[in-house]
């Protein structure tokens, strides 16, 4: 009975779905203090994450408002912006209400990205778990590691070469939705390219068994330089998906483009 309860507790911890109280079959004297420490840490993480999400939502709403003002002469674009704004507000309301999580459980998504904080660097100076299509650098600032694209204009339109850092991910069989997020900071970056992608961002490319693209889920730059900002996007996992590629793209934009804390969670 103790072994069965321990296995159940371990799986619940991995899934981020711990019951509020420890099972009577487990020895409280040996586990209770460590369990309470875990729950307290998860609560702190949840509060910090909620604050970051509100800040990211506010930044995105400002970007949508600016775009909506420019879309007055384009009814189709105005409709899309309005739908995006409604979806964002609905998601924020759901998060504040607890997201429908079962009462008494501490919920957390499992980040499937390897080395999303770029703290692990190989002997070649490249981030472990990632493959680069163009030059990127690992930078350190106040003890924190992050990846940087730093490019000069090379094309007539003022754009630079496409820079992409990729990682292959495995989609859980029962996954219906996905969230991709990252921290992004840009310096002297400007969007001038005519061919997509035209802004920096973090995106998921879903492919079928023939490697044909089924869909993209992309969190994009708000076109504001300076401070670190959070970018994220939620979307549906398409049917018949066989592979998914996580991509950090520079949007063919000249300047410095920094990425950190990349996460992908399925549910």
N, C-alpha and C positions, 0 to 999 in steps of 0.2 A: 504493500500500500504506500509506503514511504517513497519507493522508487517511482511508482506511477505518478504520485503527486509531484515529485521533483521534476519529472519529465514534462508534465503539464505546465508547471510553473516556469520552467526554462523556455518552453515554446511560447508561452504568453508574454514573457519578457522580450523575446526576439520579435514578436509581432507588435509590441507596444500596446498590449491589451491586458495589463495586470489587473486582477481583481483588487478591490479596495482592501480586503482583509486577507491575511495569509491562511492557507488551508490548514485545518486542524490536524491533518495527517503529517504535516511538516514540523520539525523541531523549532519552536519559536525562539528559544534561547540562543540558537546558533544563527538564525536567519533574520530575525525581526529588525535588528539595528541596521544591518546592511540593506534590507528591503526599504526601510523608512528613508535611508539616505538616498537611495535610488529614486524613490517617489518624490522626495523634496527637490532633487536635482532636475527631474523631469518637469516639475511644476515651474521651476525657475526658467528652464529652457522655453516652455510654452509661453510664459509671460513675455520673455524677451522676443520670441518669434512673433507674437501678436503685435508688439510694438513696431517691429521692423516691417511687418506686413502693412500696418496702417500707414506708415511713412511711404512705403512703396506704392500703395494704392493712391495716396494723395498726389504723389508725383505723376503717376499715370493719368489720373483724372485731370490734372493741369495740362498735360500734353494733349489729351482728348479734347479739352475745352478749346485749346488753341487751334487744333485741327478742325473742330466743328465750326469755328468762326470763319475759317477759310473755305468751308464746304457749302456755303450758302447757295452757290450757283451750280452745285452738283448734288441733286437729290439722292442719287444712289449712294454716294459717299457719305452724305449726311445721315442716311438711314443706317449704314453700317457702323458709323461712329456712335450713333444713339444706341444701337444694339450692344455694342461693346461696352458702353458706359453702364447700361442696365445690367449686363452680366457681371461687371465688376462690382457694382453696388450690391447685387444679390449675393455674390460670393462673400463680400465683407459682412453682410448681415448674417449669413449662415455661420461664419466663423465666430462672430460675437455671441451667437446663440449656442455655441458649442458644436456646431457642425453636425448635429444629429448623433454625436457619439453616445454610446451606451453609458448610462449613469453608473458611477462607481468604478469606471475603468480609465486608465491613463493611456491616451492614444498618441501614437507617434508613427509617422511614416518611415519606411526603411529606405535610406538613400542608397541607390544601386551604383552610384558613380565611384570609381576607384580613384583615389588621390585627387578628389575634387578641391582640396585646399592647397595642392601643389607643394606640400611639405616634403614629399619624397622625390629626390632628384637622382637620376642615374649617373653613371660615370661619364657619359657623353654630355652632361649638363642639361639633358631633356627631362621633363616631368615623367615619372614612371606611370605606366598605364595609358599614356596618350601617344598619338602619332600626329606629326605635323606635316602639313602640305607645303608650308612656307616657313620662313625664319620666325622664330619666337624665342623669347628669353625668359628665364626665371629671375625675378627680382626679389630683393629682401628689403623690408622697410619696418623698422621698430620690431625686428624679430619675426615679422610675418612674411611668408612667401606668397607670391602671386605670379601669374604669367603675363607677359607684355608683348604686344605687337607694336613695332616702331618702324614706320615706313615713310618714305618721301614720295611725292607725286612723280609718276613715270609716264602717264598717258596724257593725251592732248586735252582731255576734259578735266585734268587735275587729279584724277583718281590714281590709286596705287594698285599693285598686284593683289589678287585675292589671297588672304591669309586664313587658313583653317587649321584648327587643332581638333582632332577627332578621337572618339572612343566608341567601340562597339558595345552595345548593351543587350541584355537578355530580357525579353518581355515575359512576365509571368503568364501562364496559360489562362488564368481567369481574370486578367486585368481588363478593366473597362475604361478607366480614365488615367491620365498622367499629368503630373505637374513638373515643370522644369524651371529652375531658378538659378541665379548667380548674382554676384556683386560685380559692378562694372564702374570703371572710372576712365574718363577720357581727357586728354590734354591737346589743345590745338587741333581737334578732330572736326572735319566738316564732310558732309555727305554731298558728293558731286558725281558719283558714278551713274551711268545710264542703264547698266545691266545688274540685275539682282544677284546677290543681296547688296543693297545700297546703304545700309547702316549696320553698325556692329550689333551683335546679339548672340544669344545662346539658343540653339534650336535642335529639335529632334526630327530626323528624317526617317519615316516609316517606309519599309520596302516589302514587296511580296517575294515569293520564292524565286521569281525570275529577276529579282533585284530592281524591279520597276518601282518608282516612287508612288506611294499611296497617299501620303499626306505629310504636312509639316506642322509642328507645334513650336512657335517661336516667341521668345521674350526679347524685345528689341530696345535699343537705345532711345532715350527721349530727346536726343539732339541737344543736350546741355552738357557743357564741359565743366570740369572742376572737381567736385567732391564725389566720393564713392556713392553709388546709388544701387538700389535693389531692382532687378528686373525679373519678371516671372510670367509664366503663361500656363494655363490649364487647358486641357483638350481631351478629346475622345481617342481611345486606341482603336484604329481602324480594323475592320474584319480582314481575315486572311493575311495578317502581318506575319512575316517570317524573320525579319531583321529590323533593327533600329540603330541608327547612328547618331550619337551625340556630337554636336559640332559647335565650336566657338569660332565665330567668323568676324573678320575685321571690316566687312562691308565695303571693301576696296577704298576705305577712307584713310587719307594720310593723317599722320599724327601719332600720339601714343595712346594705346588702347589696352587697359589692364582688366584682367578677369581674376576672380577669386571665389571661393566657397560655392562651387558648382554642385547642384543637387538635382536628382531626378527621383521621383517617387511614383509608384503605380498603386492603383487601388481598384 
